[in-house]
Amino acid sequence: MVRGIYLVGFSGSGKSTIAKLIAKKLQWPACDLDELIVERSNLTIPVIFQREGEPGFRLREAEALRAVSSSGAFVVATGGGTVVRPENRAFMATKGWVVCLDAQPQTIHARIQRQLKKSEQGAIRPMLDAANALDQIRALKHTRQSAYGLADWTVHTDRLTEEQVVNEVIRAVEILENSNVLLEAEDAAGSSLRQSLNPEMPAPIVVAAGPWPYQVVVGWDNLNLLGEQVRRVLPQARRVAILTDADTWERLEERVRHSLQAADFEVHVRTVATGEAIKSLEEVSAIHDWLLGLPLRRDDIFLTLGNSAIDDLGGFAASTYMRGVALVKVPTSLEGMVDSAIGGKSALNHPRARNLIGTFYQPRLVWADASLLQYEPQREIRAEFAEVVKYAMLESSLLRDLVAGTSLFDELKQNLDRLKGLEKGILLKVIARCIALKSQVVAGDERDVGQYRILLNYGHTIGHALETATNYEIAHGDAVAIGMAIEASLSVRLGLATADVEACQRELLTQFGLPTKLPKVLLDHLLSLIYSDKKVLGGAPRWILPVAPGRAVVSNSVAEPDLIAVLKEHSL
């Protein structure tokens, strides 16, 4: 059965114009949601915002959405914020295909300016009525990016004509319609469809960063589909050079090699040890020698398969080989899936500090098979949940207070045993939720130069110093958990948070089996490492201090006596 089309995306992405052109070409009914709201209320949108606020407008928007959604074919141009509400997304999923029209902030700004020149003052978008409209577009678009990334399909419109966008949307819907028929007809275990079209799997999440937006695909037992998607993203490539470790390759070789070779790739493999010791310039040089010997060309692919250390090493090697070769990441650890594989950071260690040497280099695809976590040692999984707790403690700040529904913090508390047992449904949901948060932060502060991406450093200033001080004998997740506990104590000491906030976090960390006390280390050595952290600003470390579950602030005003006192409180 033919389903409708919902066009979503930021204001100025062209939804209204494209909806009318699609409707004309397909001879389907079309509707612009904003126009319908104005018609039904006899009020302009700015007046509705002035009288009823955004909540009142969103209620009218939800009612209009349901009024125009028939059971057959239609095209609806939604408002820029329609898709942010989970209930709207759930409703649209039952009635049609959701296609996102995306564009860079500069493109959107230019389009809106052209529209305003042709319109009355009432045409100004209330959410964009700011002195610096471009900055407002960037900020608001970044807060919504995780919701836009849940669309069934995304069309990047910056360099396309209106006709090309129309054709792309129609082509996408035809593919989705055909795939939906096949998905209903085939047994899930034997289906050859991309997992992104499987309704039981999270939708691919788009990371709008670097010279190309890329997808993070989260699935379960989906390695057999890897080659097909890599070929779709990088159709000209001939060779794939895989960097992995011996244990991982022994376990996954058959599936990974078969999937890539079935997509007509020539596969080459290099195995390295695991652990932080591999993150060195010497190891990078050896990898470059190997790539030159294949030879790997700039239009070929470098693929990392393994934990976060391999991801860091491989990302650096890919970013520096021939000034950058296409990078695909297949993380096998929970930390990699929710954090390190996303965002483009690569890192090598220096004797004086962890991750001191690195680059920013975005991958072309991240492929996360959560079923692989079943093979991870229990102690490693336990430690890696620290990164998930980190997101829970930051969520509201990362989303600019636009959290809808159950908070991630509460979701972790409510599903603790299911998560620790790696239960498929909740595990996929939480992983995708963390990835959506990370993707939004990366889109908003890709190079970590503002006060946004640094929030993800929560627990890491102490954590990295502790790893170096113990010669990496402590697990990264354990070190981060201790760092989070210390920063929470600092927040209480400075009067930014109540003791209840610290207690809530400590309880959740403890329930995941994570430590909150320092191992035996020399305090002076730890302090010197803290002050060598790459995020030190003006000679002072920058701290992420929680003020409530889900909210944190950045501060570089922690006095050393307060820091020393808290470190002593957390010493065994």
JOWOZI-V175954 format. One line per field, one symbol per residue. psi: psi as a letter, one per 20 degrees, with the letter a starting at -180 (. if undefined). A space follows every 10 residues. Layout:
psi=???
//
This chain:
psi=pprrppprrq pjijggghgh hggghilqqq pogghggggh ikqqghhghg hirhggghgh ghghghhioa ibprpporrh jgihphhggg ghhihapopp oqqqhhgggg ghghghhirr hiipphijnr gnhghhgggh hhhihhghij qhqppoigjq rgghgghggg gghggggghh ghhhhqphhj qjqphijoii qqqqppomra ipqrqoppao ljhiiggghg hghmhiqgqp opparggghh higggggggg hhjkqppqpp qrrrrhhimq hghgghgggg hhigqprhja ppppobahgh ggghggghhi pkkoqppppn qiqggggifh ipijpqqqqq hiqqkhparo oqriqpooni hhihiqqhhg gghiihhghg hhiighhhjl kkppbpqhgh hgghkghhgh jlpgghgggg ghggghgghg gghhmgjlib kfhhhijpih gggghhgghj kkhqqggggg gggggghghg gghjjhqrhh gghgghgggh hjkqqjqqro qpghggghhg ijqijppkjp qpqoopiroi pqqppkkoqh hgggghghhj q.
//
